[in-house]
Every structure is written in C-alpha cells, then in structure tokens.
Amino acid sequence: MKHQQSTTNNALISPSLTADIKLDRLLTLGVMASGSGTNFEAIANAIADNKLNAQIKVLIYNNPDAKVRSRAERWQIPAILIDHRQYKKREALDREIVATLKEYGVEWVIMAGWMRIVTQVLLDGFPERVINIHPSLLPSFKGIRAIEQALAAGVKITGCTVHKVSLAVDSGEIIMQAAVPILPTDTADTLHARIQVQEHLILPQAIALAAQQEISGSPYPKINLHNLNLCPCNIRRILF
C-alpha cells in the first residue's frame, strides 16, 4: 500500500486517507470517553459504513453525565460507568477498566476523549494496542487545553494526532496526523470545531492502519518534509 500526504476539507493529512486498508479479521474495540463522544460516534459510523472492519464491544465512561452514554445507547452498545472518583489510586481505576474490557472480549483500546492519565496497568493489559487522539500536532502542545495552548503560542497551523499511548502524556508513536490552519478570527471554539472534523476522518483510518501495521510488522510511514515542499506559497495552496 502506498502512503503519501493528502488534502481533505482544508487539512493536510499524513499518511493520506485511503480506501485500501483491508483487514482480514474483525477488530474488537473498547472505547473510553469522558465527554460528548463525537469521536465514539465517528468510529461507530465508520463501522456501519463498512470503512472499518471492527466492532465496538463496550464503551467505558467516567463522568456520570457524559453525553457519550446516550450515543452508545442509540448504537445499542453496552456503556459502563467507571467513575474515577471512586478510586484512590489510578492503578486501581485501570485494573477495573482492564477487567471490564477483558470481560467484553476487547483487543484494541481507543481513548476517544478520555480525560485521565493512564498507568502501566492499562498498557500491560493491552500491549501496543492502546490508541489515543489528541487535538494538536504532536509533539507540540501536549496535555490539557491543547487548542488554547496553540492559540496562545500564536502558531499558524495546528491539528490533531492519533498515536499509540505510552506512560508519558501524549508521547507515544504517531500513527496519523491532520494539519489545520489557524485563522485570524479563530476562537478556541471555532478552531476546535474544525479540528474535530479532521479527528472524525483520521481516527477510524488510524485504527485500521495500526492493526495492519501490527500484522505486517512494518513501521508507520513517516512524513517527508522535503516532498511536502512547505514554502509559504505551498502551505497557503494546501490549507486554505
């Protein structure tokens, strides 16, 4: 399969979105989310549209009022509340999460807006199979309020990253990224809305890519900055 950069909806995506990631076996997913669950919905839609050969076996959420629960109910996917406030240590929380995921036969764990730092307990439960999506072009703007960080820094391009999860926050191996321009009139809300569009595009594809790369044993394709030719005129042509 050939990997390259592509432009989709005013974003630069690398590796490019492609329809030729074919998985011979069904992936069993467990999704972890803390909020509204739009990325959960994006995964569910991709599965329904036959763009991702997978099944979401269970949703785990940690906030009782999280809107993601109602999304799971509409998709008839089990939704389990594991409230982090009920656990004195992060490791105890993660042990309960791992036990629940294993009970539902999960093989891949997708952190889709999971606002908790994970421990080695979760990573050991699913070695190299925990994936996160973050609203910045990592390694820039790690941690919380990444969009506000980008605006405060005055950068002209930000975006989102799908990556493997490691103990260090937002530092695991990068799978896929989408670059989004920051407009002079942007607020945190308007920029977040445009980044979310790209998150919904790349997350299902990145899940398939991670599974395929595990099977093939080959590394994720790297972005070739020389091939991108990112002079100002080309950046404007690509992103605006």
Secondary structure, DSSP 8 states (H G I E B T S, - for coil): -----EE-SS-EEES---S----SS-EEEEEEESS--HHHHHHHHHHHTTSS-EEEEEEEES-TT-THHHHHHHTT--EEE--GGG-SSHHHHHHHHHHHHHHTT--EEEESS--S---HHHHHHSTT-EEEEESS-TTSS-SS-HHHHHHHHT-SEEEEEEEE--SSTT-S-EEEEEEEE--TT--HHHHHHHHHHHHHHHHHHHHHHHHHHHHH--------HHHHT--HHHHHHHH-
